[in-house]
Amino acid sequence: VDIVDIVDRVLRTRSIGSLIIPSSFLTFSRTSLAVVIGRPVSASAPVLRRLMVNITPHAPRIAVVGSGVAALSATRALADFASQSDSALCCASITLCTSRSKFTTQTGPKNQTPPKNGLPFFDYACQYITGDDSWFEGELQRWFDLGVASPLLEGSVGTLGAAGFKPLESARPVAVGNGGMWPMMSRLLEDAAASSPHVDLVSGFPDERRRVIGLSKGADGWLLATKGGSTLGPFDVVLGAFAQHVLTDPFLLSGGEHTHAMLRCLRRVEHNQIIAMQVVFEGPALPVSFVAAHCDDDVLSFVCNNSRKPHQDGSASDEAGKANEHWTLLSTAGYAEREFLGNSRGYRAAAEEQMLASLGRLLDVDMQRHRPRVNRINHWEDALPVVTPPAHRGCLFDASVGLGWCGDFCVGPNAQGGALSGRAVASVVESYVGRKELPSGLLPADEPWAPMVSPGPCVDIGAFAQDELKSRSTHTNLIPSAVGGYQRPGTSGRARGNARPLASDELLASASPRNVAGKAWGKGGGRGGGGGRRGRGRGRSSEPNTKA
C-alpha cells in the first residue's frame, strides 16, 4: 500500500485501529515522505497540501506567565483542550510560571511573610468576589468545594454612610478566600497543575530565582529567562496574564522586535490608583458586626474587618469582636491620586490621619479609644483598569509571533473579568494552533482604547454583582499616560490634563509597624491632643508592585 494513501487515511480518520492520533503528532514534510517512499513526491499533490498546513513536529508547547485568576483560568482552559483528542491542542504541554499575585494577603509587618492557618491576616488587594456569569458562578462553587474559599453570610457586606451601615441583599454568593486571597490563589494554582498531566507549575515565590523576568524568540520558539539565570522553553506560544506597567514594560522590552506590538498595546492600559492601609485596633473592638462596607465618603472607598473572615481550614475566626482586630482601609481613587501626586514623600502620614478620621466619622466613634496601630500603608499605582481594548475580544493576541495576553482589563474590572479573559485567550490559542480564522481586533496597538464599562455596579475598587450598590468612580485625569513610554520612578513624564507626572511606582511603607495610639481622632474626625507616638522611627523603603 502506498505510504501516501496510509498517511491520507490517518489524516482523515485521525486513527490507526483503536489508537487516536493527535493532529499535532502528524509531522510529515515533502522531504521526509520522499525518504520513506523512496521516490520524489510532488508538493502539489492534494494530500501533501493537507500534510504541510503548518503541522508542528511536536505537541504544542505553551507558557502562561501570571499568578492571578486570568492565569489560572487560561491554564485550566488550555489543559481542557489538551485532553480532547479532536482539539488542535491535544496533548499540549502547558507551563504555568507564577510569582506573587495581586490577590495578596499579609501576615505581620513584612509583606512577603506567608500567611499561616489560624493567625490574623490582612487582605489588601482583592477583598471579595461576586459573579453574574453562569460559568464563573460554577467556578466559584468549585472553589468552595475545594475548601479554598467560602461564601459570606447574607448581609455581611453593605454600604456605610451618614445613615450608618446598610447591608446589600444579593441572591448570589459573596466569596472570600479562606485565610485570605493569597492562600486561596496559591492553592488554586497548585490544583491546576496537580489535576492535569498537561500542566507543569514553575513557582517564582518564595524561590525568586525561579521567577520569570524576560523572554526572547529564536528559531525553535520562545525562551523565558528567570531571575536566577536559567532558561525555560522553548515554547510555541507565550501568554502573559499581568498588566502592571512596572512589570510589562521590562518584560516585553526584553523580547526586542518580536514583542514590540504587544508592548505598544499594553502601554495603553490605564488604571486608577488607591492608597491601602492595614490597621490593628489594639483597644476595644469597633462597635460593628459587618465584614466589609463600601463607603460614601470622599476619602474612604472601602473598609473590611479581616478578623471576620474564615481561616485557611475554613473555620470561623475567634478574633472578631475582641481587641486586635485586623482591618483593611482603601481610599477613593480621587483622594489617592491627588494626595500622592501632590505629596509623594509625605502621603503616608496624611493618609494615616485622614483615613482613620473618616472611619471615625462614619462609625461615629472616638478612634483614640480603640488604639489604632498602622501596620502598613502603600500606594497602588495599578489598582483598577479604567480602559479596555476597543474590539472587546476578551484578550490580546499577536498571531505573527504567537504571543498573547489576558487580564481583567480586557473584559471587566473584577475577578470574573480576569477569569473570562483567560478562557478567551485559551480559545484564541486553540484556533491559532489549529489554523482557524482568528477574529479581528486582537492587537489594537494604534487606536484609542475605550472607557471601561461594566454591566453591573462599579466603584473605585471593582465591579460587583450586587444590584443595590451604586456605581461611583472618583478617578481623575491626573495619571500620566504610558502610551509614549512608561516612566520609571523618579523620572519625568506627561500627565493628562495639567497635572504633574506620576513620581513613583507603588511605594510601600516601612517594614516596622507604627503605633498611632498617641494621636486622638475624636468623633467626626476632630484631631485631639495627646502624647507622642510609640515606635516613631520608620524605615524609608519603597518597592514597586512587582507581583505578576
Buried (B, 14 or more C-beta within 10 A) or exposed (E): EEEBEEBBBBBEEBEEEEEEBBBBBBEBBBEEBEEBEEEEBEEEBEBBEBBEEEBBEBBBBBBBBBBBBBBBBBBBBBBBBBBEEEBBBBBBBBBBBBBBBBBBBBBBBEBBBEBBEBBBBBBBBBBBBBBBBEEBBEBBBEBBEBEBBBBBEEBBBBBBBEEEBBBBEBEBBBBBBBBBBBBBBBBBBBBBBEEBEBBBBBBBBEEBEBBBBBBBBEEEBBBBBBBEEEEBBBBBBBBBBBBBBBBBBBBBEBBEEBBBBBBBBBBBBBBBBBBBBBBBBBBBBBEBEBBBBBBBBEBBBBBBBBBBBBBBEBEEBEBBBEEBBBBBBBBBBBBBBBBBBBBBEEBBBBBBBBBBBBBBBBBEBBBBBBBBBBBBBBBBBBBBBBBBBEBEBBBBBBEEBBBBBBBBBBBBBBBBBBBBBBBBBBBBBBBBBBEEEEBEEBBBBEEEBEEBEBEBBBBBBBBBBBBEBEEBBBBBEBBBBBBEEBBBBEEEBEBEEEBBBBBBBBBBBBBBBBBBBBBBBBEEBEBEEEEEBEEEEBEEEBEBBBBB
